């Protein structure tokens, strides 16, 4: 549930945080695949 008025900077920070999390997860999975 998002409030009617949301600070765009907060949304951008959350989006960046999610992207970083996905990237780190992807890198970890790739490393595990390469390590066998």
C-alpha positions as MATLAB code, in Angstrom:
seq = 'XXXXXXXXXXXXXXXXXXXXXXXXXXXXXXXXXXXX';
ca = [
       0.000    0.000    0.000;
       1.629    3.219   -1.177;
       0.517    6.598    0.120;
      -0.949    9.021   -2.407;
       2.117   11.275   -2.280;
       5.458    9.486   -2.429;
       8.853   11.139   -2.628;
      10.362   10.055   -5.984;
      13.832    9.917   -4.422;
      12.619    7.318   -1.938;
      11.184    5.189   -4.746;
      14.428    5.499   -6.700;
      16.429    4.427   -3.647;
      14.177    1.418   -3.115;
      14.437    0.498   -6.792;
      18.228    0.754   -6.677;
      18.265   -1.368   -3.530;
      16.135   -4.038   -5.203;
      18.306   -3.981   -8.323;
      21.457   -4.379   -6.214;
      19.863   -7.294   -4.387;
      18.919   -9.006   -7.648;
      22.393   -8.401   -9.070;
      24.143   -9.845   -6.028;
      21.775  -12.838   -6.059;
      22.446  -13.378   -9.774;
      26.214  -13.128   -9.265;
      26.070  -15.606   -6.370;
      24.037  -18.060   -8.449;
      26.451  -17.695  -11.361;
      29.440  -18.271   -9.087;
      27.802  -21.414   -7.703;
      27.137  -22.678  -11.231;
      30.758  -22.090  -12.253;
      32.120  -23.663   -9.059;
      29.987  -26.721   -9.800;
];
